[in-house]
Amino acid sequence: MTVVKSINDVTGTLCVDILSNDHGRFSFKCFRRDPEDNSGWYPYGPESDFLYNSFEEAQGAASKVVSWMDID
């Protein structure tokens, strides 16, 4: 699994990673971190299986379920 792109919210505490696997499929996974805690990012919120045929499809699907995502 490879992170293709990480998209952060304006606060820097939420993140959506767009992932690819060895079979050319894509998914997304959400993470959160707390600035006062140095333990780093942990899974939080929606995620998908490797259902998508392209990066754009996975990113579009994530933007439909993650309210803060603003895709340019």
C-alpha positions in Angstrom: 0.0 0.0 0.0 1.3 3.5 -1.0 0.1 6.9 0.1 -0.6 8.8 -3.2 -1.7 12.0 -1.6 -2.4 13.4 1.9 -5.0 16.1 2.2 -5.0 18.1 5.5 -7.8 20.3 6.9 -7.0 23.9 7.7 -6.3 23.1 11.4 -3.8 20.4 10.5 -5.5 18.0 12.9 -7.4 16.0 10.3 -6.1 14.2 7.2 -7.4 12.0 4.4 -4.9 9.8 2.7 -5.5 8.5 -0.8 -3.9 5.1 -1.1 -3.0 2.7 -3.9 -2.3 -1.0 -3.8 -0.2 -3.4 -5.9 -3.2 -4.2 -8.1 -3.7 -0.6 -9.3 -6.7 0.0 -7.1 -7.3 3.0 -4.8 -8.9 3.8 -1.5 -9.0 6.5 1.2 -8.6 6.5 4.9 -9.1 9.3 7.4 -6.7 10.2 10.3 -6.6 12.6 13.3 -3.9 13.9 15.5 -4.0 16.0 18.7 -1.4 18.8 18.8 -1.0 18.3 22.6 -0.2 14.6 22.1 3.1 13.6 20.4 1.9 10.1 19.5 1.1 11.1 15.9 -1.7 10.3 13.6 -4.3 7.6 14.3 -7.2 6.3 12.2 -10.4 8.3 12.7 -13.6 8.5 10.6 -14.5 7.1 7.2 -12.4 4.8 5.1 -13.0 2.7 2.1 -11.8 -0.6 0.7 -9.8 -0.6 -2.5 -12.9 -0.1 -4.6 -11.7 2.6 -7.0 -10.0 2.4 -10.4 -8.3 5.8 -10.2 -6.9 8.3 -7.7 -9.6 10.8 -8.9 -12.4 8.3 -8.1 -11.1 7.7 -4.6 -10.6 11.4 -3.9 -14.1 12.2 -5.2 -15.6 9.5 -3.0 -13.8 10.8 0.0 -15.0 14.3 -0.6 -18.6 13.1 -0.5 -18.2 11.7 3.0 -15.6 14.1 4.5 -17.3 17.5 5.0 -14.2 19.6 5.3 -12.5 18.4 2.1 -12.2 21.2 -0.5 -10.9 19.7 -3.8 -9.5 22.2 -6.3 
